[in-house]
Amino acid sequence: MPRGTTIRVSQNEKQRLDEAGYQMTGTTEVPYGEILSLLMERAPDVDV
């Protein structure tokens, strides 16, 4: 299945996403898009 969006992250952001993914799922084998989706579900709603 082709990807609809490409996410570019710095090495620091990648490390932080790996850490967050590991804390939430117990593995670092989770795609970054899925980690971001999980984080967005947990974030409070904010008007910008």
N, C-alpha and C positions, 0 to 999 in steps of 0.2 A: 504494500500500500504506500503510495507516494506521500511525502510530507507536504502539508499545506503551508507551513511557516518554518523559517529557519531562525533560530535564536543564537545570537553571537554573545559570548560572555568572556570577560577577562579571566586570567588565571586565578585571581583572588575571588572573583564571583563564582568560578567553577568549584573552587575548594569549599566555599561556603555552601553552595548547592549540594555538593557531595556530603558535607557534614549534616545538613538539614535532611537530606534524603535518607541517610543512614539512621538518624535519630527517629525519623517517622516510619521507616520501613524495615530497618535492620539490615539493609544491603545498600551498596553503592551502584548496583546494576539497574537502577531505575532511570528512565530517560528524563532529561532536564525538564521537558515540557510537562511531564506528569508531576514532578516535584513542584514546579511553579504552580500548577493547577491546585495541588494539595495546599500549598501555602496561601493561595488566594482564597480558598474556601475557609481557611482559619482566620484570615485578616478581617478586622472590623470594616464595615462600610464607611467610606469617607467621601465627602463631597469635595471635588477639586475644582 
